[in-house]
């Protein structure tokens, strides 16, 4: 039997909530992707 996987792009509040709800309510394994910040972007915060 194959495991079901959902790919969630964007790990903001909506993406993380979707991943949490999938884990909690279904047998679907969420895989979320987010944009990695470069060191230059991080240092400007």
N, CA, C and O of each residue as an XYZ file, in Angstrom:
180
protein
N       0.836     -1.172      0.000
C       0.000      0.000      0.000
C       0.890      1.247      0.000
O       1.874      1.302      0.737
N       0.558      2.232     -0.806
C       1.327      3.477     -0.908
C       0.826      4.480      0.122
O      -0.368      4.563      0.410
N       1.769      5.236      0.666
C       1.412      6.289      1.597
C       1.002      7.521      0.807
O       1.648      7.867     -0.182
N      -0.058      8.182      1.232
C      -0.510      9.407      0.579
C       0.314     10.577      1.096
O       0.567     10.701      2.294
N       0.729     11.435      0.163
C       1.538     12.599      0.507
C       0.918     13.839     -0.121
O       0.525     13.821     -1.288
N       0.833     14.907      0.648
C       0.395     16.206      0.137
C       1.583     17.149      0.188
O       2.259     17.237      1.213
N       1.844     17.846     -0.888
C       2.920     18.823     -0.928
C       2.307     20.201     -0.717
O       1.451     20.634     -1.488
N       2.747     20.880      0.323
C       2.250     22.213      0.655
C       3.379     23.197      0.394
O       4.456     23.095      0.982
N       3.124     24.141     -0.487
C       4.130     25.145     -0.833
C       3.832     26.398     -0.027
O       2.756     26.986     -0.141
N       4.788     26.793      0.780
C       4.617     27.955      1.639
C       4.349     27.512      3.060
O       3.341     26.861      3.336
N       5.230     27.857      3.945
C       5.088     27.422      5.327
C       4.674     28.579      6.227
O       5.095     28.659      7.381
N       3.855     29.468      5.698
C       3.291     30.531      6.530
C       2.216     29.948      7.425
O       2.118     28.730      7.572
N       1.424     30.797      8.014
C       0.404     30.311      8.945
C      -0.607     29.392      8.259
O      -1.028     28.397      8.849
N      -1.000     29.705      7.035
C      -1.961     28.852      6.327
C      -1.355     27.502      5.961
O      -2.008     26.467      6.097
N      -0.112     27.512      5.499
C       0.542     26.261      5.134
C       0.764     25.354      6.322
O       0.535     24.148      6.237
N       1.211     25.926      7.437
C       1.435     25.128      8.634
C       0.122     24.619      9.222
O       0.066     23.504      9.740
N      -0.923     25.421      9.145
C      -2.234     24.972      9.612
C      -2.747     23.828      8.755
O      -3.297     22.856      9.273
N      -2.568     23.940      7.447
C      -2.990     22.859      6.550
C      -2.232     21.571      6.865
O      -2.833     20.498      6.905
N      -0.934     21.665      7.086
C      -0.138     20.488      7.424
C      -0.609     19.875      8.735
O      -0.741     18.656      8.838
N      -0.856     20.689      9.711
C      -1.330     20.212     11.015
C      -2.674     19.496     10.886
O      -2.865     18.411     11.434
N      -3.596     20.113     10.157
C      -4.925     19.516      9.989
C      -4.855     18.200      9.217
O      -5.588     17.261      9.528
N      -3.985     18.124      8.218
C      -3.824     16.863      7.494
C      -3.316     15.766      8.422
O      -3.803     14.636      8.375
N      -2.351     16.089      9.257
C      -1.830     15.102     10.210
C      -2.891     14.668     11.212
O      -3.004     13.490     11.552
N      -3.661     15.636     11.674
C      -4.633     15.384     12.722
C      -5.873     14.639     12.225
O      -6.402     13.783     12.934
N      -6.339     14.956     11.012
C      -7.638     14.468     10.562
C      -7.606     13.391      9.482
O      -8.627     12.753      9.224
N      -6.451     13.174      8.845
C      -6.403     12.236      7.728
C      -5.203     11.302      7.859
O      -4.434     11.382      8.817
N      -5.065     10.429      6.890
C      -3.883      9.565      6.842
C      -2.881     10.082      5.810
O      -2.009      9.340      5.358
N      -3.007     11.345      5.446
C      -2.125     11.966      4.455
C      -0.938     12.595      5.172
O      -1.106     13.313      6.158
N       0.269     12.319      4.670
C       1.493     12.874      5.230
C       1.820     14.181      4.522
O       2.074     14.168      3.318
N       1.824     15.311      5.229
C       2.139     16.589      4.581
C       3.648     16.813      4.459
O       4.414     16.553      5.387
N       4.037     17.291      3.312
C       5.417     17.693      3.061
C       5.343     19.161      2.676
O       4.815     19.494      1.615
N       5.863     20.046      3.522
C       5.759     21.470      3.197
C       7.104     22.026      2.790
O       8.153     21.670      3.326
N       7.024     22.914      1.817
C       8.209     23.557      1.263
C       8.114     25.047      1.525
O       7.048     25.651      1.399
N       9.232     25.622      1.886
C       9.249     27.074      2.082
C      10.486     27.642      1.409
O      11.457     26.933      1.142
N      10.426     28.928      1.144
C      11.560     29.605      0.531
C      12.625     29.819      1.591
O      12.347     30.334      2.674
N      13.821     29.427      1.274
C      14.935     29.674      2.184
C      15.433     31.097      1.973
O      15.575     31.556      0.840
N      15.691     31.774      3.055
C      16.203     33.134      2.959
C      17.709     33.102      2.747
O      18.414     32.270      3.319
N      18.183     34.006      1.929
C      19.624     34.142      1.768
C      20.176     34.909      2.974
O      19.415     35.543      3.704
N      21.474     34.855      3.183
C      22.072     35.576      4.290
C      21.837     37.075      4.157
O      21.633     37.760      5.159
N      21.863     37.594      2.926
C      21.623     39.027      2.710
C      20.208     39.414      3.131
O      20.019     40.446      3.775
N      19.213     38.603      2.776
C      17.839     38.897      3.171
C      17.694     38.837      4.691
O      17.015     39.673      5.287
N      18.333     37.847      5.314
C      18.248     37.691      6.753
C      18.882     38.872      7.477
O      18.338     39.351      8.472
N      20.008     39.340      6.996
C      20.711     40.424      7.682
C      19.979     41.765      7.566
O      20.247     42.682      8.343
N      19.054     41.887      6.600
C      18.305     43.134      6.443
C      17.096     43.218      7.366
O      16.452     44.266      7.426
N      16.768     42.157      8.083
C      15.613     42.177      8.979
C      15.846     43.057     10.171
O      14.969     43.184     11.025
